[in-house]
Amino acid sequence: MKDENFLSAELAFPLGVLRRVALCPKSVYVYQRRLLGKKKRLLRIPQSPLMKIQKAIKQKILDPMPLEKTVHGWRKRRSPKTYTRHHVGKARVLNVDIQDFFPSVNSGRVHRFWIEAGYSSEAAKLLTALTTLDNQLPQGSPTSQSIGNQILRRLNFRLSRLARQHHLNYGSYGDEFSLSGRRRTAKLKGLTVRIVEQEGFKANPDKVKVMSRSQPQELAGNIVNNKNGPGRPKYRDLRAIIHNCLRYGPETQNREIHPHFQQHLRGRIAQFTYLNPRLGDQLLTEFKKIRWKESI
């Protein structure tokens, strides 16, 4: 059994420091609202010394924990491209997304995870206090995604087994799951949602989709009908933003008020380039022509 002294040695932090920070974690978080994807979310960003402690928890405890090959989100050397490549050119693609995943993982569930990982009750309580806030996994913390992947392991196992039983492809990307293959894939929609609910989560009804070849089959922002790529509409949108930055100035295109719009736009181009190097290089060439002000 891994007790508090073992945890202290494992993280290379004095036990007194761990206890002191865990006693009042709210004092070392900063709350920020940011646009993630198409939705504004409340981020809870840890400050030092909690940030250093959480990075140690991630690197020394969470990162070495095993994950299935079908898990592509929130881990190194995996990406939307590795997630979607097994679903290219399939007759049907079933996509399910968990609703409000991070807020739905409460402190009790995280505590059980640490107990199952071999920590004593006291050490698990300490780890839970160091990795949760407001009775949930805080978005913005370096440990939340890794804990999320571990808590989703049983759900991933069950859905992967379901896919194998029906000779389908399966993969997950964070809190998104996809099965693909022949037309029979569509018949598993209800069962897949029930399995998600049996594991203590709620499927987002707006994001439970069965996609046929006659419509865009979009997973994690990629279109997989014929090849694995971001699709022409996404390219046109990004090209239009860059064009308008050149013509009217970048400040006119920062409609979502990103605090670091230049880095945000550069990051979007980098993601696109990974999926389509040729078109991505064209976007980057135009991006470099933009005249940026220091405040953007």
C-alpha positions as CSV (number, residue, x, y, z in Angstrom):
1,M,0.0,0.0,0.0
2,K,1.4,3.4,-1.0
3,D,1.0,5.7,2.0
4,E,1.6,9.5,2.3
5,N,5.3,9.1,3.0
6,F,5.7,7.0,-0.2
7,L,3.8,9.7,-2.1
8,S,6.1,12.4,-0.8
9,A,9.2,10.5,-1.9
10,E,7.6,9.6,-5.2
11,L,6.9,13.3,-6.0
12,A,10.0,14.6,-4.4
13,F,8.0,17.1,-2.4
14,P,8.0,17.4,1.4
15,L,4.8,15.9,2.9
16,G,4.2,19.2,4.8
17,V,4.2,21.1,1.5
18,L,1.7,18.7,-0.1
19,R,-0.6,18.9,2.9
20,R,-0.4,22.7,3.1
21,V,-1.3,23.2,-0.5
22,A,-4.1,20.6,-0.4
23,L,-5.6,22.3,2.6
24,C,-6.7,25.3,0.6
25,P,-6.4,24.6,-3.1
26,K,-8.7,27.5,-4.2
27,S,-6.0,30.0,-3.1
28,V,-3.6,28.7,-5.8
29,Y,-6.0,28.7,-8.8
30,V,-6.9,31.4,-11.3
31,Y,-10.3,31.3,-13.0
32,Q,-10.4,32.3,-16.6
33,R,-13.1,32.0,-19.3
34,R,-11.8,31.0,-22.7
35,L,-13.2,29.9,-26.0
36,L,-12.3,26.2,-26.5
37,G,-13.6,25.0,-29.9
38,K,-17.0,26.6,-30.3
39,K,-17.8,26.9,-26.6
40,K,-16.6,29.2,-23.8
41,R,-15.4,27.3,-20.8
42,L,-14.4,28.2,-17.3
43,L,-10.7,27.2,-16.9
44,R,-9.2,26.6,-13.5
45,I,-5.5,27.2,-13.9
46,P,-3.2,26.2,-11.0
47,Q,-0.4,28.5,-9.9
48,S,2.8,27.6,-8.2
49,P,3.5,25.6,-6.1
50,L,0.4,23.5,-7.0
51,M,1.3,23.7,-10.7
52,K,4.7,22.1,-10.0
53,I,3.1,19.5,-7.8
54,Q,0.6,18.6,-10.5
55,K,3.3,18.4,-13.1
56,A,5.1,15.9,-10.9
57,I,2.0,13.9,-10.4
58,K,1.4,13.7,-14.1
59,Q,5.0,12.9,-15.1
60,K,5.8,10.4,-12.3
61,I,2.5,8.8,-11.6
62,L,0.0,9.3,-14.4
63,D,2.1,9.2,-17.6
64,P,3.6,5.7,-16.9
65,M,0.1,4.2,-16.4
66,P,-1.0,2.0,-19.3
67,L,-3.6,3.0,-21.9
68,E,-5.2,0.9,-24.7
69,K,-4.0,1.4,-28.2
70,T,-7.4,2.6,-29.2
71,V,-7.0,5.7,-27.0
72,H,-5.8,8.7,-29.0
73,G,-6.7,11.8,-27.0
74,W,-4.8,13.5,-24.2
75,R,-1.6,11.5,-24.7
76,K,1.8,11.8,-26.3
77,R,2.4,10.7,-29.9
78,R,-1.3,10.5,-30.7
79,S,-3.5,13.1,-32.4
80,P,-6.8,13.6,-34.3
81,K,-5.0,12.1,-37.3
82,T,-4.2,8.8,-35.6
83,Y,-7.7,8.7,-34.2
84,T,-9.5,9.2,-37.5
85,R,-7.3,7.2,-39.8
86,H,-9.0,3.9,-39.0
87,H,-12.5,5.3,-39.9
88,V,-11.6,6.5,-43.5
89,G,-13.9,5.3,-46.2
90,K,-16.4,3.4,-44.1
91,A,-20.1,2.9,-44.9
92,R,-21.2,4.1,-41.5
93,V,-19.5,6.0,-38.7
94,L,-21.1,6.2,-35.2
95,N,-19.9,9.1,-33.1
96,V,-20.7,9.6,-29.4
97,D,-19.6,12.5,-27.2
98,I,-19.8,12.7,-23.4
99,Q,-21.7,15.7,-22.1
100,D,-19.7,18.0,-19.8
101,F,-17.1,15.3,-19.1
102,F,-14.7,17.2,-16.7
103,P,-17.5,18.6,-14.5
104,S,-19.1,15.2,-14.3
105,V,-16.0,13.6,-12.8
106,N,-16.5,14.4,-9.1
107,S,-14.0,14.1,-6.2
108,G,-15.5,10.8,-5.1
109,R,-14.8,9.2,-8.4
110,V,-11.2,10.6,-8.5
111,H,-10.7,9.3,-4.9
112,R,-11.7,5.8,-6.0
113,F,-9.3,6.0,-8.9
114,W,-6.4,6.7,-6.6
115,I,-7.5,3.9,-4.3
116,E,-7.6,1.5,-7.2
117,A,-4.1,2.8,-8.2
118,G,-2.8,1.3,-5.0
119,Y,-2.7,4.3,-2.6
120,S,-3.8,4.3,1.0
121,S,-6.9,6.1,2.0
122,E,-5.0,9.1,3.4
123,A,-2.7,9.3,0.4
124,A,-5.7,9.0,-2.0
125,K,-7.4,11.9,-0.1
126,L,-4.3,14.0,-0.4
127,L,-4.0,13.2,-4.2
128,T,-7.7,14.0,-4.7
129,A,-7.4,17.4,-3.0
130,L,-4.4,18.1,-5.2
131,T,-6.1,17.2,-8.4
132,T,-9.7,18.3,-8.1
133,L,-11.4,21.7,-7.4
134,D,-15.0,22.5,-6.8
135,N,-15.8,18.8,-6.7
136,Q,-14.7,18.2,-10.3
137,L,-11.7,17.7,-12.5
138,P,-10.5,21.3,-13.3
139,Q,-10.0,22.1,-16.9
140,G,-6.7,24.0,-17.1
141,S,-4.9,21.6,-14.8
142,P,-2.1,19.4,-16.2
143,T,-3.4,16.3,-14.4
144,S,-7.1,16.4,-15.5
145,Q,-6.8,14.9,-18.9
146,S,-4.5,12.1,-17.8
147,I,-6.9,11.3,-14.9
148,G,-9.7,11.5,-17.4
149,N,-8.1,8.9,-19.6
150,Q,-7.7,6.5,-16.7
151,I,-11.2,7.0,-15.5
152,L,-12.5,6.3,-19.0
153,R,-10.5,3.0,-19.3
154,R,-13.4,0.7,-18.4
155,L,-15.7,2.5,-20.9
156,N,-13.1,2.3,-23.6
157,F,-12.6,-1.4,-22.9
158,R,-16.4,-2.1,-23.1
159,L,-16.8,-0.1,-26.4
160,S,-13.7,-1.7,-27.9
161,R,-15.0,-5.2,-27.1
162,L,-18.4,-4.3,-28.6
163,A,-16.7,-3.2,-31.8
164,R,-14.7,-6.4,-32.0
165,Q,-17.8,-8.5,-31.5
166,H,-19.3,-6.8,-34.6
167,H,-16.1,-6.6,-36.6
168,L,-16.0,-2.8,-36.5
169,N,-13.3,-0.3,-36.0
170,Y,-13.1,1.6,-32.7
171,G,-11.2,4.5,-31.3
172,S,-11.5,7.3,-28.7
173,Y,-10.3,10.9,-28.6
174,G,-10.7,12.3,-25.1
175,D,-14.4,12.1,-24.3
176,E,-15.3,11.3,-27.9
177,F,-15.8,7.7,-29.2
178,S,-16.3,6.3,-32.7
179,L,-17.2,3.0,-34.2
180,S,-17.2,2.5,-38.0
181,G,-17.7,-0.2,-40.6
182,R,-20.6,-1.7,-42.4
183,R,-24.2,-0.5,-42.3
184,R,-24.9,-2.6,-39.2
185,T,-22.9,0.1,-37.3
186,A,-26.0,2.2,-37.1
187,K,-27.9,-0.5,-35.1
188,L,-25.5,-0.2,-32.2
189,K,-26.3,3.5,-31.5
190,G,-28.7,2.7,-28.6
191,L,-26.5,0.1,-27.0
192,T,-23.5,2.4,-27.2
193,V,-25.3,5.2,-25.5
194,R,-26.5,2.8,-22.8
195,I,-23.0,1.6,-22.1
196,V,-21.9,5.2,-21.7
197,E,-24.7,5.8,-19.2
198,Q,-23.9,2.5,-17.4
199,E,-20.4,3.8,-16.8
200,G,-21.8,6.9,-15.0
201,F,-21.7,9.4,-17.8
202,K,-24.3,11.1,-20.0
203,A,-24.0,11.1,-23.8
204,N,-24.5,14.6,-25.4
205,P,-27.7,14.1,-27.4
206,D,-26.6,16.8,-30.0
207,K,-23.4,14.8,-30.7
208,V,-24.7,11.3,-31.0
209,K,-24.5,10.8,-34.8
210,V,-24.6,8.0,-37.3
211,M,-23.0,9.3,-40.5
212,S,-23.2,7.7,-43.9
213,R,-21.0,8.2,-47.0
214,S,-23.6,10.5,-48.5
215,Q,-22.9,13.2,-45.9
216,P,-19.7,14.6,-44.4
217,Q,-18.3,12.1,-41.8
218,E,-16.6,14.4,-39.4
219,L,-14.6,13.2,-36.4
220,A,-12.4,15.5,-34.2
221,G,-12.6,18.1,-36.9
222,N,-11.5,15.8,-39.7
223,I,-13.5,14.6,-42.7
224,V,-13.0,10.8,-43.2
225,N,-15.3,10.0,-46.2
226,N,-12.5,9.4,-48.6
227,K,-9.3,10.5,-47.0
228,N,-8.2,11.7,-43.6
229,G,-8.2,15.5,-43.7
230,P,-9.7,18.7,-42.3
231,G,-12.0,19.2,-45.3
232,R,-12.4,22.1,-47.8
233,P,-14.8,24.2,-45.6
234,K,-12.3,24.4,-42.8
235,Y,-9.6,25.4,-45.3
236,R,-11.8,28.1,-46.8
237,D,-12.7,29.5,-43.4
238,L,-9.0,29.7,-42.3
239,R,-7.9,31.2,-45.6
240,A,-10.7,33.8,-45.4
241,I,-9.5,34.9,-41.9
242,I,-5.9,35.2,-43.1
243,H,-7.0,37.1,-46.2
244,N,-9.1,39.5,-44.1
245,C,-6.2,40.0,-41.7
246,L,-4.0,41.1,-44.6
247,R,-6.7,43.3,-46.1
248,Y,-8.3,44.9,-43.0
249,G,-5.9,44.2,-40.2
250,P,-5.8,41.2,-37.7
251,E,-7.6,43.2,-35.0
252,T,-10.8,43.0,-37.2
253,Q,-10.7,39.2,-37.3
254,N,-10.3,38.5,-33.6
255,R,-14.0,38.3,-33.1
256,E,-13.8,35.9,-30.1
257,I,-11.3,38.2,-28.3
258,H,-8.4,35.8,-28.0
259,P,-5.8,37.3,-25.7
260,H,-3.1,36.0,-28.0
261,F,-4.7,36.0,-31.4
262,Q,-1.5,35.7,-33.3
263,Q,-0.4,32.5,-31.5
264,H,-4.0,31.2,-31.7
265,L,-4.1,31.6,-35.5
266,R,-0.6,30.2,-35.9
267,G,-1.7,27.2,-33.9
268,R,-4.7,26.6,-36.1
269,I,-2.4,26.7,-39.1
270,A,0.0,24.2,-37.5
271,Q,-2.9,21.8,-36.8
272,F,-4.1,22.1,-40.4
273,T,-0.5,21.6,-41.8
274,Y,-0.2,18.3,-39.8
275,L,-3.2,17.0,-41.7
276,N,-2.6,18.6,-45.1
277,P,1.0,19.8,-45.5
278,R,0.6,21.3,-49.0
279,L,-2.4,23.5,-48.1
280,G,-1.0,24.2,-44.7
281,D,2.2,25.6,-46.2
282,Q,0.2,27.9,-48.4
283,L,-1.7,29.3,-45.4
284,L,1.6,29.8,-43.5
285,T,3.1,31.7,-46.4
286,E,0.2,34.1,-46.3
287,F,0.1,34.2,-42.5
288,K,3.7,35.5,-42.5
289,K,2.7,38.5,-44.5
290,I,0.3,39.8,-41.8
291,R,1.4,42.9,-40.0
292,W,0.9,42.4,-36.3
293,K,0.6,44.9,-33.5
294,E,2.3,44.2,-30.3
295,S,-0.9,43.9,-28.3
296,I,-2.4,41.2,-30.6
